[in-house]
């Protein structure tokens, strides 16, 4: 691992930690706090969060990290003889499928369904409860796959670094 691949791996690892922090916050305390509110208040707050989340502050790191992991995966494939390539590929694909795809195909439809539900709808409390359970369960999975991706990428970067530092000049 050298040159552009080293920079891509480093950037992907740091960006994964940033995005992972957001998912961890939601899994560990944000959704629990929203669950303690009255259904109407929790639902209104989450609808506002979902609108605010689709802003550059989250979207740039989220899409940028996805692109970085795709680039890492491509460099891993093109440098397959490198001993860390298989781990980099697994880590990057974990992010792309376990985080990006899960968000796009699992969380976004639930966010859209919540946005389409009026607060005064008779079914709103049921929609909110189902959303809390399903969305949080999926977010735990998303956070776990992100941690897995970050671990695989980071461990290979450290492995490469240690091997490189033990070589004699």
C-alpha positions as CSV (number, residue, x, y, z in Angstrom):
1,X,0.0,0.0,0.0
2,X,1.5,3.3,-1.1
3,X,0.8,6.5,-2.8
4,X,-2.8,7.2,-3.7
5,X,-4.0,4.0,-2.1
6,X,-2.5,5.0,1.2
7,X,-4.3,8.4,1.1
8,X,-7.6,6.8,0.0
9,X,-7.4,4.3,2.8
10,X,-6.5,6.9,5.4
11,X,-9.3,9.2,4.2
12,X,-11.9,6.5,4.1
13,X,-10.9,5.4,7.6
14,X,-11.2,8.9,9.0
15,X,-14.5,9.6,7.2
16,X,-15.9,6.3,8.3
17,X,-15.3,7.3,11.9
18,X,-17.1,10.6,11.3
19,X,-20.2,9.0,9.7
20,X,-20.1,6.2,12.3
21,X,-20.3,8.8,15.1
22,X,-23.5,10.1,13.7
23,X,-25.0,6.6,13.5
24,X,-23.7,5.7,17.0
25,X,-25.3,8.8,18.4
26,X,-28.7,7.8,17.0
27,X,-28.4,4.2,18.1
28,X,-27.2,5.0,21.6
29,X,-29.3,8.0,22.7
30,X,-31.1,10.0,20.1
31,X,-33.8,7.4,19.3
32,X,-34.2,6.5,23.0
33,X,-34.8,10.2,23.8
34,X,-37.3,10.5,21.0
35,X,-39.1,7.4,22.2
36,X,-39.6,9.0,25.6
37,X,-41.6,11.9,24.1
38,X,-45.2,11.8,23.3
39,X,-45.8,10.2,19.9
40,X,-46.8,13.6,18.3
41,X,-43.7,15.3,19.7
42,X,-41.3,12.5,18.8
43,X,-42.6,12.2,15.3
44,X,-42.5,15.9,14.7
45,X,-38.9,16.1,16.0
46,X,-37.8,13.1,13.8
47,X,-39.5,14.7,10.8
48,X,-37.5,17.9,11.4
49,X,-34.3,15.9,11.9
50,X,-34.8,14.0,8.6
51,X,-35.3,17.3,6.7
52,X,-32.2,18.8,8.4
53,X,-30.1,15.7,7.7
54,X,-30.4,16.1,4.0
55,X,-28.0,19.0,4.1
56,X,-24.3,19.3,3.1
57,X,-23.2,18.8,6.8
58,X,-24.2,15.1,6.6
59,X,-24.5,14.4,2.9
60,X,-21.0,15.5,1.9
61,X,-19.3,13.1,4.5
62,X,-21.8,10.4,3.7
63,X,-21.5,10.4,-0.1
64,X,-17.8,11.3,0.1
65,X,-17.1,8.3,2.3
66,X,-19.0,6.1,0.0
67,X,-17.0,7.3,-3.0
68,X,-13.7,6.9,-1.0
69,X,-14.7,3.3,-0.2
70,X,-15.5,2.6,-3.8
71,X,-12.1,4.0,-4.7
72,X,-10.4,1.8,-2.0
73,X,-12.2,-1.2,-3.3
74,X,-11.0,-0.5,-6.9
75,X,-7.4,0.0,-5.8
76,X,-7.6,-3.2,-3.8
77,X,-8.8,-5.1,-6.8
78,X,-6.1,-3.5,-9.1
79,X,-3.4,-4.3,-6.5
80,X,-4.7,-7.8,-5.6
81,X,-1.2,-9.2,-5.1
82,X,-0.9,-6.9,-2.1
83,X,-1.4,-8.9,1.1
84,X,-3.9,-6.3,2.5
85,X,-6.1,-6.1,-0.6
86,X,-8.6,-8.7,0.4
87,X,-9.2,-7.0,3.8
88,X,-9.5,-3.6,2.2
89,X,-12.0,-4.9,-0.3
90,X,-14.1,-6.5,2.4
91,X,-14.0,-3.4,4.5
92,X,-14.9,-1.1,1.7
93,X,-17.7,-3.4,0.5
94,X,-19.0,-3.5,4.1
95,X,-19.4,0.2,4.0
96,X,-20.9,0.4,0.5
97,X,-23.5,-2.3,1.1
98,X,-23.9,-2.3,4.8
99,X,-24.1,1.5,5.2
100,X,-24.8,3.2,1.9
101,X,-27.2,0.6,0.4
102,X,-28.9,0.0,3.8
103,X,-29.5,3.7,4.1
104,X,-30.8,4.1,0.5
105,X,-33.1,1.0,0.5
106,X,-34.1,0.7,4.1
107,X,-33.9,4.0,6.0
108,X,-34.8,6.4,3.3
109,X,-38.2,4.7,2.5
110,X,-39.0,4.7,6.2
111,X,-38.1,8.4,6.5
112,X,-40.3,9.2,3.5
113,X,-43.2,7.2,4.9
114,X,-42.8,9.1,8.2
115,X,-42.7,12.4,6.3
116,X,-45.9,11.5,4.4
117,X,-47.8,10.9,7.7
118,X,-49.6,13.8,9.1
119,X,-49.2,14.4,12.9
120,X,-53.0,14.5,13.3
121,X,-53.6,11.3,11.3
122,X,-55.4,8.6,13.4
123,X,-52.7,6.1,12.4
124,X,-49.8,8.4,13.3
125,X,-49.0,6.9,16.7
126,X,-48.8,3.4,15.2
127,X,-46.7,4.7,12.3
128,X,-44.4,6.4,14.8
129,X,-44.0,3.3,16.9
130,X,-43.3,1.0,13.9
131,X,-40.8,3.6,12.6
132,X,-39.0,3.7,16.0
133,X,-38.6,-0.1,16.1
134,X,-37.7,-0.7,12.5
135,X,-35.5,2.4,11.9
136,X,-33.5,1.9,15.1
137,X,-33.0,-1.9,14.4
138,X,-31.7,-1.0,11.0
139,X,-29.5,1.7,12.4
140,X,-27.9,-0.7,14.8
141,X,-27.1,-2.9,11.8
142,X,-25.8,0.1,9.9
143,X,-23.6,1.2,12.8
144,X,-22.3,-2.4,13.2
145,X,-21.4,-2.7,9.5
146,X,-19.7,0.6,9.6
147,X,-17.7,-0.4,12.6
148,X,-16.8,-3.6,10.7
149,X,-15.7,-1.6,7.6
150,X,-13.7,0.8,9.7
151,X,-12.0,-2.0,11.6
152,X,-11.0,-3.9,8.5
153,X,-9.6,-0.8,6.8
154,X,-7.9,0.6,9.9
155,X,-6.4,-2.7,10.9
156,X,-4.8,-3.2,7.4
157,X,-3.5,0.3,7.5
158,X,-1.8,-0.3,10.9
159,X,-0.6,-3.7,9.7
160,X,1.0,-2.1,6.6
161,X,2.5,0.7,8.7
162,X,4.0,-1.7,11.3
163,X,5.5,-3.9,8.5
164,X,6.9,-0.8,6.9
165,X,8.4,0.6,10.1
166,X,10.2,-2.6,10.9
167,X,12.2,-2.7,7.6
168,X,15.8,-1.7,7.8
169,X,16.9,1.3,5.7
